[in-house]
């Protein structure tokens, strides 16, 4: 222990116990240790040297306490790491990635039926932007005709998003698309469940905004009246 030195051999005083050194009691030879003493003394039989064999009885107890305390600290630290990992995993799984916000806002513009407004969420230099600008496969015309004829309503959209730096892939893993006739209010003419669609959007962050680059579907085919996804028009 800091500041405490090993006691030196001392001769016992007649008629009394040993002296003290730095507050540590010494026990003379052939004298029984006092109850509760932190030291135990013993002398070899027949020895006249008066040497004390000193053993700090608290060594083992303190060692056990330190060991137990160390184990408690170790397990407390392990529990902390497990909790922290759980919290991180929770936020990683359930937080909404900013790229998903772009998709949700784009879906709202589709519901309003404005094809031009939808393109405000699309990168003009990306796959969809290029097809829109060049009207590849009549995609631009098909989308506008679809929105003129039908009212589309999205509900409970869910995404599984993977992102790395400025790029993200958002897979649709839940939601429903309900299709209504604009000209004749009534029950829906079609309901599409999107959890099994395997639809994936590709997005890129440009100038602080997440924009839709492309999709893993053939959009001109999907949007055409013969595509089989939507009712014909």
C-alpha positions as CSV (number, residue, x, y, z in Angstrom):
1,X,0.0,0.0,0.0
2,X,1.4,3.5,-0.8
3,X,3.1,5.1,2.2
4,X,3.1,1.9,4.3
5,X,6.4,0.0,4.7
6,X,6.9,-3.6,5.9
7,X,7.3,-3.6,9.8
8,X,10.8,-4.3,11.0
9,X,11.6,-6.9,13.7
10,X,11.2,-5.5,17.1
11,X,11.9,-7.0,20.5
12,X,8.9,-7.4,22.8
13,X,8.6,-5.5,26.0
14,X,8.3,-7.5,29.2
15,X,4.8,-7.7,30.5
16,X,3.2,-6.2,27.4
17,X,2.4,-6.5,23.8
18,X,4.7,-5.4,21.0
19,X,5.0,-1.8,20.0
20,X,3.5,-0.3,16.9
21,X,4.9,0.9,13.7
22,X,3.0,3.4,11.5
23,X,-0.2,2.5,13.2
24,X,0.2,-1.2,12.5
25,X,0.0,-3.4,15.7
26,X,2.7,-6.0,16.2
27,X,2.1,-9.1,18.3
28,X,4.9,-10.5,20.5
29,X,6.0,-14.1,20.2
30,X,3.9,-16.7,22.1
31,X,1.0,-14.2,22.5
32,X,-2.4,-15.0,21.1
33,X,-3.5,-12.6,18.5
34,X,-6.2,-10.2,19.6
35,X,-9.7,-10.9,18.2
36,X,-10.3,-9.1,15.0
37,X,-6.7,-8.2,14.4
38,X,-5.6,-7.7,10.9
39,X,-2.4,-9.5,11.5
40,X,-1.6,-13.0,12.7
41,X,1.6,-13.7,14.4
42,X,3.4,-17.0,15.0
43,X,6.8,-18.1,16.2
44,X,8.7,-21.2,15.5
45,X,8.6,-23.6,18.4
46,X,11.7,-23.2,20.6
47,X,12.9,-20.2,18.7
48,X,14.6,-17.5,20.8
49,X,15.1,-15.1,17.9
50,X,11.9,-13.3,18.6
51,X,11.3,-13.1,14.8
52,X,7.8,-12.5,13.8
53,X,6.2,-14.3,10.9
54,X,3.7,-11.7,9.7
55,X,0.8,-12.4,7.4
56,X,-1.8,-9.8,6.5
57,X,-4.9,-11.8,6.8
58,X,-6.8,-9.2,4.9
59,X,-4.8,-9.8,1.7
60,X,-7.0,-12.7,0.6
61,X,-10.2,-11.0,1.5
62,X,-9.3,-7.8,-0.2
63,X,-8.1,-9.7,-3.2
64,X,-11.5,-11.5,-3.4
65,X,-13.3,-8.2,-3.1
66,X,-11.2,-6.7,-5.8
67,X,-11.7,-9.7,-8.0
68,X,-15.5,-9.6,-7.5
69,X,-15.5,-5.8,-8.1
70,X,-13.5,-6.3,-11.3
71,X,-16.0,-8.9,-12.5
72,X,-18.9,-6.7,-11.7
73,X,-17.3,-3.8,-13.6
74,X,-16.6,-6.1,-16.5
75,X,-20.1,-7.4,-16.8
76,X,-21.5,-3.9,-16.3
77,X,-19.4,-2.7,-19.2
78,X,-20.6,-5.7,-21.3
79,X,-24.2,-4.9,-20.5
80,X,-23.6,-1.2,-21.4
81,X,-22.1,-2.3,-24.8
82,X,-25.0,-4.6,-25.4
83,X,-27.5,-1.8,-24.6
84,X,-25.7,0.7,-26.7
85,X,-25.6,-1.8,-29.6
86,X,-29.3,-2.4,-29.2
87,X,-30.1,1.3,-29.3
88,X,-27.9,1.9,-32.4
89,X,-29.5,-1.1,-34.1
90,X,-33.0,0.2,-33.2
91,X,-32.3,3.7,-34.7
92,X,-30.6,2.1,-37.7
93,X,-33.6,-0.1,-38.5
94,X,-36.5,2.3,-37.6
95,X,-35.3,5.7,-38.5
96,X,-36.4,7.3,-41.7
97,X,-33.6,8.0,-44.2
98,X,-33.8,11.4,-45.9
99,X,-34.0,9.6,-49.3
100,X,-37.3,8.1,-48.2
101,X,-38.7,11.6,-47.6
102,X,-38.1,12.3,-51.3
103,X,-40.1,9.2,-52.3
104,X,-43.0,10.0,-50.0
105,X,-43.2,13.6,-51.3
106,X,-43.0,12.4,-54.9
107,X,-45.9,9.9,-54.1
108,X,-48.0,12.9,-52.9
109,X,-47.5,14.7,-56.1
110,X,-48.5,11.6,-58.0
111,X,-51.7,11.6,-56.0
112,X,-52.3,15.2,-57.0
113,X,-52.1,14.1,-60.7
114,X,-49.4,16.6,-61.8
115,X,-46.7,14.7,-63.8
116,X,-44.6,17.9,-64.1
117,X,-44.5,18.3,-60.4
118,X,-43.4,14.7,-60.0
119,X,-40.3,15.4,-62.0
120,X,-39.3,18.0,-59.5
121,X,-38.1,15.1,-57.4
122,X,-36.2,13.4,-60.3
123,X,-32.6,14.0,-61.3
124,X,-32.9,15.4,-64.9
125,X,-29.6,13.8,-65.7
126,X,-30.5,10.4,-64.3
127,X,-32.2,7.4,-66.0
128,X,-35.8,8.5,-65.4
129,X,-35.0,12.2,-66.1
130,X,-33.5,11.2,-69.5
131,X,-36.5,9.0,-70.4
132,X,-38.8,11.8,-69.5
133,X,-37.0,14.4,-71.5
134,X,-36.7,12.1,-74.5
135,X,-40.1,10.6,-74.0
136,X,-38.5,7.2,-74.3
137,X,-41.1,4.6,-75.3
138,X,-43.8,7.2,-74.9
139,X,-43.2,7.2,-71.1
140,X,-44.0,10.9,-70.6
141,X,-47.2,10.7,-72.6
142,X,-48.2,7.5,-70.8
143,X,-47.7,8.9,-67.4
144,X,-49.8,12.0,-68.1
145,X,-52.6,10.0,-69.6
146,X,-52.6,7.6,-66.7
147,X,-52.9,10.5,-64.2
148,X,-55.6,12.2,-66.3
149,X,-57.7,9.1,-66.3
150,X,-57.1,7.7,-62.8
151,X,-56.6,9.0,-59.3
152,X,-53.9,7.1,-57.5
153,X,-53.7,6.9,-53.7
154,X,-50.8,5.5,-51.8
155,X,-51.1,4.3,-48.2
156,X,-48.7,2.9,-45.6
157,X,-45.6,3.0,-47.8
158,X,-42.6,1.4,-46.2
159,X,-39.0,1.2,-47.5
160,X,-35.9,-0.7,-46.7
161,X,-33.1,1.7,-47.5
162,X,-29.4,1.1,-47.9
163,X,-27.2,4.2,-48.3
164,X,-23.5,4.8,-48.8
165,X,-22.3,8.4,-49.0
166,X,-24.3,10.2,-51.7
167,X,-26.1,7.1,-53.0
168,X,-29.1,5.2,-51.7
169,X,-31.3,2.2,-52.7
170,X,-34.8,2.2,-51.3
171,X,-36.8,-1.0,-51.7
172,X,-40.5,-0.8,-51.3
173,X,-41.4,-3.4,-48.6
174,X,-44.9,-2.4,-47.7
175,X,-47.8,-0.3,-48.8
176,X,-50.8,-0.2,-51.0
177,X,-51.7,1.6,-54.2
178,X,-55.4,2.1,-54.8
179,X,-56.7,3.2,-58.2
180,X,-59.9,5.2,-58.7
181,X,-61.6,6.4,-61.9
182,X,-61.6,10.2,-61.9
183,X,-64.7,10.6,-64.1
184,X,-66.9,8.3,-62.1
185,X,-66.5,8.4,-58.3
186,X,-67.1,5.0,-56.8
187,X,-65.2,2.0,-55.5
188,X,-61.6,1.5,-56.6
189,X,-61.0,-0.2,-60.0
190,X,-57.8,-1.8,-58.8
191,X,-55.7,-2.3,-55.6
192,X,-52.0,-3.1,-55.8
193,X,-50.2,-4.4,-52.8
194,X,-46.6,-3.3,-53.0
195,X,-44.9,-5.5,-50.3
196,X,-44.2,-8.2,-52.9
197,X,-43.4,-5.9,-55.8
198,X,-39.6,-6.0,-55.4
199,X,-39.7,-2.3,-56.5
200,X,-36.4,-0.5,-55.9
201,X,-35.6,3.2,-56.4
202,X,-32.1,4.5,-56.8
203,X,-31.4,7.9,-55.5
204,X,-28.5,10.3,-55.4
205,X,-27.8,13.3,-53.2
206,X,-27.1,16.4,-55.2
207,X,-26.6,19.9,-53.8
208,X,-28.1,18.8,-50.5
209,X,-31.2,17.2,-52.0
210,X,-32.0,13.5,-52.5
211,X,-33.2,13.0,-56.1
212,X,-34.6,9.9,-57.8
213,X,-32.2,8.6,-60.4
214,X,-33.8,5.4,-61.6
215,X,-35.9,2.3,-60.8
216,X,-35.5,-1.4,-61.4
217,X,-38.6,-1.6,-63.5
218,X,-39.2,-0.9,-67.2
219,X,-41.2,2.3,-66.7
220,X,-42.4,2.7,-70.3
221,X,-43.8,-0.8,-70.2
222,X,-45.3,-0.4,-66.7
223,X,-47.0,2.9,-67.6
224,X,-48.3,1.8,-70.9
225,X,-52.0,0.9,-71.2
226,X,-51.0,-2.6,-72.2
227,X,-48.5,-3.0,-69.3
228,X,-50.9,-5.0,-67.2
229,X,-50.1,-3.1,-64.1
230,X,-52.9,-0.5,-64.3
231,X,-56.3,-0.9,-65.8
232,X,-56.2,-0.1,-69.6
233,X,-57.2,3.4,-70.8
